[in-house]
Structure formats: C-alpha cells, structure tokens
Amino acid sequence: MISLKEACGVFGAISKTPYDILQDVHYGLFALQHRGEESAGFAIANGSGVHGYRNMGSVAEVMTQDVMNRFGNSSIAIGHVRYSTTGGSNIANAQPIVFKGRVGDVALAHNGNIFNSANLREFLIEKKVLFQTTIDSEVIAALINYNYKGSIVQAVTSTAKMLRGSYALVIMSEQGLVAVRDPFGIRPLVMGEKDDGTIIFASESPALDVVGARYVRDVEAGEIIICSHKKGLESFYMDTERDNRMCSFEYVYFARFDSIINGRSVYDARIKAGELLAENHYVDADLVAPVPDTASVAASAYSHKTGIPYLDVLSKNRYSGRTFIQPEQHLREIMVKMKLSAIKDNVQGKRIVLIDDSIVRGTTSKKIIGMLKEAGAKEVHLRITSPPVKHACYFGIDIQNEKELIGANHSEKEIAEILGCESVEFLTLDELVTMCGKENSGICDGCFSGCYPFEVKSKYIDKLRME
C-alpha cells in the first residue's frame, strides 16, 4: 500500500444560463474525493464579482446545503479538493485561490506541483507582490496577474515559460472559464459536455459522469481552452516545447479505476498489470489477494491468468479514508491499523500471493504482512504493479528523500527480508510502459527510472528540499 501524498482534484463548469451550478460542483468534487480529503472549496460568479468558500475537511463536510444556498445560481463555478504538496495543512492554504488585479476578479484551482515556486515567490516579492498563503498555486495566480497585458492566453503562456513542474488548472472570472494543462501533460484534465451545452472540466472522467456530462476529450498537453459566453469555446497552445508525459502513478494508483486517462482505461491498465505479474512473476500459492482497493483489479487478473483462487484476506474500514491522505507518517501508520484487519479464516495456513500497487518506504507493507503472519499465513509473496520507487518526484508526489525509499537502497531479496515476507517482485520499467499502453515518451516514470520529462535543475531541487 502506497504512503504518498499527491496533488489535488479540480472541477469547473460553465453554462449558457444560470442554474444551481454548485450542485454540479459538489457532485463533481465528490467523485474526485479520492484525490484529496484535506480540504475542499469552490468559487462562483454571482453578478457582484467572484466569491469563494473553502474549509478543512471532505466535500460533504465543507459543501453543505446551507453553505451552497448562500451563493445562489450562476453560470460559472470551479471547485477543488486538496492534499498538500507545498504549503502547510491549514485553511489559509485551501483552494480555490480568489484574487483581484490586472486580470480582474479571478479564482484559480490547481492540481500539480511547481518545484521552482520558492524562486518565483522571491522574484514576485521583489516586485512588491504580497502573499496570503504558502502554496505554489498562489504563485501561479500572482504570475498570471503580473504577466497580464490584456490577454489571458498571453498571460498564461508567459507564466508557463516561468514554471517548472506540473499543473492542471481551472481559472474563472465573471466572463468565462479557462482550462490549462502543463506542456508535458503530467497531471490529468478532461473536458465534457452536458446535453444543454454546459461545459465541464475535471481531473478525471467519473466527475463528468456523475453530473450527466459526456466525455469529449482530454485537454492536451500545453493547451489553453477558453470558454466564454461571448465567443464560446476557443483553443490555444503554449509557445513552448510540448509532449505527452502523463504521470504513470495515475494508472498505478491515483486515478479511479473507472477513469479514462489520456484515452487509456485505468481499469484496462490495471488488468494488464495483473496479467504481466502472472506471466513474468509467477509464484505457486493457495490464493491471490489484493491490498484493497487499488490492487483489486490487478489481483483478479493475476488469479484469472494463473488459475489460483482469488480470496480477500484483508478487511477494509470504508470510513477511514486513504492512507496517503494523512499528512504525517505516524498518522499514516495509525490509519493502517484503523483501516485494515486480517480475515483469519481466509489466512490460516495459506500461501498467499499479495498484490499491491507500490512500495515506497516499506513501513505500511511491513505492518500488513505482519498482520497476515499473525493471523496464521504460512507464506506471503508480495507482487507489485509498478517498478521499485528509486528516485525523487518533483511533479506532485511526496517522494523527495531518496534515502527513505526502500527500493533505492535494497535488492528484492533484502526488501523481502525487511518486510518479513517470502518474496517480493515488481513490474519492470518495460512492463510499466506496456501496462500504461504508451510508448516510452508517453509517460513520466521519473520516480522509477530517474528520467524526467525535462531537466530538473539542482538549484530548484535544493529549494524544494529546504521548504
């Protein structure tokens, strides 16, 4: 089970006429809740400017009916669910960011991570820009305002040339809605349309389904889509190097399995992962079981391919949230105990192939294997639907200190000894590419391979690690 923090989920809607738009934002964010449970918020244009509301907690806790009723109907709104990658875990750093300036009244919601944000913040402070938060999203907002010279496309393009990292943005004003994806398409962003012409943008396609919108396409890498009441839908591209380098962890773990990411079914990707493990990393056993929930699809494929029976060995508390959502490691470890328990009758005396999505530091995996052994498991063989995590990530996943990564410092045999299981095997890098259905240039696998979509300069890395 992974113990990482990832970025966030964004949602935006624009309709031809005002309606109870915050209901769509609420449902859309609820479908994206797995991307962040730390805080939630929304912004809306209600005829007197752009106004926002945000608070700590889940969507259900933050976007209550009483809160939404305060804002009334509108034709434009955006929303955000957060798990922090930069900035502390507090209400001041919740999103969307609402700001006023050259560009007018604007709100911005961001999924991703800008690893040179500290440098950019210093630059803007020298220009007398004041900051209210410690997050990189406010840096993006301030840069767009700083670079604005009458055109939002020009402002976003100029800003993009200054940013190093990943970003999927929804930006709104009283005039329209803007969707932006970084030049390498590292974080996902999709576009949908309802029967009445309402345009929806969201981090994942299930957020379109829940509001009755049909999937139209992914926002492309380096694309800026503007939706306005005056001109309708317009598409522009940044004047920078562009390439498709979607984060491979979206397929491995982050995305819902019913999502379509860059035209690839996440469900199909996880089926392929299970099949590859069965073909190339087989071990004789009595049963195959997943660490719930992200490994369940791969475990079923492993079982089908090998003929080894599928059986659950871990019971999950559905109300405990995702382990990686917890900001501190000691809280994540407590959450493991609250979240999972061994099903003793299914475990006793059995040789188990345990399928999981990844191993990062190894602490969570060790606790799970310990649970199974205490419940009477005879053998536990761990099979992982991704390669060993060996390198830092600068694009929205909390992998900074390579000394903490068990895969960077130990062989598979050593990892098995540390975790207390009989064997550990991972997908290879080539198998990861096959799983994702992409050519080598089609995904970012930097945390596995050390090869990033673009050069990561050491001065930015040093700044990031100091924060």
Summary of the structure (lengths in Angstrom):
residues: 467
radius of gyration: 22.2
end to end distance: 26.5
largest distance: 70.6
contacts: 1754
relative contact order: 0.12
helix: 35%
strand: 27%
